[in-house]
């Protein structure tokens, strides 16, 4: 068995153990007893109208075949490297009457943070494509440069739309997306990556006479990252389902408009 075979086998085991299933896992991610590709039959009229150049199928293929598996791959690597990542609580030395946390970073720790950053960025890519899909399928006429998940939700909100599918997407936007996913993605892309954040929080703890409580909170935050991102993967699968249902429900080309 080659190194790559062993590596991919390890990732597959992690995916199964942690249930890190993406849209391309057709036997695990099911909507109305259909996999993601078959579920698109719900918006066949929209696809028929918009696919003169294959544009909407390019979007759905990007979501199912590329971005969703990329989230899964990055997240599986987060779980792969996490056991070897540094633990501030287990790396402490005593100097006189004071005890300090040390941070001699391991290779696994570097890889862990690398894939944390990648997962955040791929999740943002996913929701950006959901915005493109909704803009096209609902004919919202938002200019290409201005199409983001946020602008689509805000545009729909202006219409006074009444839809449970939209309400769930809006709730996600106002909670997980704004308060967690996009907020941290902006910090990572524009200001500092997660490794830098944790390193400087560790350094800043030195000013405290006894920094155990601060370090404990920092380690707890680090420990929670894989589980939080797993939840976001599950929400991305749900987001795809809601977007397809919303287009089916009110899409201009589905002949069932309600606004």
N, C-alpha and C positions, 0 to 999 in steps of 0.2 A: 504494500500500500504506500503510495507516495505521500509526501508531506501535505499536498493540497487535498488529497482524498481524506486524510485523517482530520485535517482542519475543517473541511466541509461536513464530515461526519460528526465532529464535535458540535458544530453549529446546529445541525439537524436535531441532535439530541437535546440541546438547549431549547430549541424552538418547540419541540414536543413537550418537554418537561414544564416549561414556563407558559405554554400555550400562546406563543407569539405568532398568531396566525394572521396572515395578510389576505388581501383580496385575491391573490393568485392561488391561495390554498383552497382550491375549489371544493374539496370534500369537507372542509372545516368551516368555512365562512359561507353561510347559506341565508338567502332571503326568499321567503315564500317557497321553500323547497327547491330553490334554484341557486346556482353559483353566480358569481358577479357578472360573468359574460351573458349567461342566459337571462339574468334579471333585467338586462337592458332591453329585452323585448317589451318591457312596460312603456318604453318611449320610442317604439318603432316609427311612429308617425313623425316625430321630431327628427329622428335619425334619417329617415327617408328624405325629408325636406332639406335638411342641412348638409347632407353628405354628397353634394354634387362634387365637392373636392375632398371628401373624406374628413372634413374638419372636426366634426364632433366625435367621430370614431377615433381620430388621432388623440383627442383629449381623454376619452375613456380608456383607450389602450395605454396611454401614458400613466394614468392612475392605476390601472389593474396590473399591467405587465412590468412597469418600471418603478414608479415612485413608491408604491405600497411595498413591493419586495425590498426596495432600498432601505425603507424604514426598518423592516424586519431584520435585514442583514446587519445594519448598524446596531440595532438594539440587541441582537443575539451576541454581537461582539462585546457590548457593554457587560452582559452577563458572563461572557467567557473570561474577561479580564478582571472583573470585580473581585473575585476571591484573592487575587494577588495584589490588589491595590493597597496603598498605605492606609493604616488605621491609626489615627492620632491618639487614640486611647491606649493602644498597645505599644506605643513608641514614646516612652517618657524616661527622662533621666533626672537624678536629684543632684542639686548643687547647694550645699549648705542646708538651710532650712526650707529651700524652695525646690519644687519639682517642675520640670519643663517638658513640654511635648517636643519631640524631634520629628523631622520630616526628611529622611533620606530617600528620595523618590525612587520607586521601583519602575522597571520597564512596564509592568502590568498597569501601574498607576497612570503612566503617560498614555498608554493605549486606551485605558478606561475613559479618560477625559476626552481623548480624541474622538472616540465613538459617541460619547455623550453629545459633543458639539455637532457631530454629523447627524445624529438622530433629530435634534432640534431643528436643524436646517431642512432636513428631508420632510419632517412633519409640516413645516411652513410651506414648502413646495407643494405638498399634497393639497393643503387648504387653498392655496393660490389657484391650483387647477380646478378645484371645486367651484371657485368663484368664476373662472372662465366658462366652465360647463353650464352654470346657472345663467350667466349673462347671455350665453348663446341660446340655450334652450328656452329661456323665458323672454328672449328678445328685449333685454333691458336697455339696449343701446348705450351702454357705457363704453367710452372709447377704449381702445385696446391698451393704451398706456396707463389707464386709470382703473383697470379691472383687478381688484384684489378681493379676497373673501370679505373683508370689512366693507368695501364700497358697495358690494352686491347686497349684503345684509342691510346696510343703511338705505340703499335705493328701494329695496323691497319694503322696508319699514315706512317709507314715505307714501307708498300706495295704500296703506291701511289694510293690507292683506290679512285675511282670516284663514289660517291653515295650521293644523297641528304640526305638520312637517316643517313649515317655516318657523313656528314657535320653538321647536326643539333646536333647530339650527341657530336661531337667534339667542336662545338660552346658552348654548355652547359658546357662541361668540362673546357674550357678555360675561361669561365666567371663565372657563378653562382657557379660551383663546386670548382674551385681553389680559386677564389677571396672571396667567401662567405661561402658556406656550409662546405667544408673540412677544410678551414682555421680556422673557428670558432670551428668546431668539435675538431680539434687538440688542440686548446687552452683549451677547456672545459675538454677534457680527460687527457691531459698531464700536464697542467699548473694550470688553475684556472677555477672554474665553474662560470656561469653567475652571480650568487648571489654575489660571492666574487669580481668579476670584478666591479659590480655596487657599492658595499659597499666601496671598496677602492677608486674608482673614486669620490665618495661622500666625503670621508675623505680628499682626496687630495685637494678638492675644498676649504677647510678651510683656506689655506694659502693666498687666494685672499681676498682683502678688501671687494669687492662686488662680490659674486660668483653667482649671479642670472643668468648671461648668460651661465656660465659653467653648472649649474644645469639644466637650460632649455634645453641645448643640450643633457644632460644625460637623462632627462625625455623623450625627443623626441625619442632618441634611444630606450628606453624601450618601448614606445608606439608603435613603428614600428615593434617590434619583432613578434607579432601574424600575422600581414599581410604578412610579409616577409616569414614566415614559411608556411602560406597558399599558397603562390606562389610556394614554393618548393614542397608542396604536389601535386599541379597541374602539376608541371614539372616532378614529379616521374611517374605520370600516362602517360604523354607524352613519357617519357623515355622507359617505357614498350612497348608502341606502336612502337616506332622507332626501338627498339631492335628486336622485332618480324619481322617487315618489313625488316630490314637489313638481318636477317638470311634467310628470304624468298627470298630476292633478290640475295644474293651472297653465301648462305650457301653451303658448300661442298655437303651435302646430299640432297639438293634441286635440284641438277643437273642444276643450273643456275650460275655457277661461272663466275666472271668477272675479277679475278686476279689470 
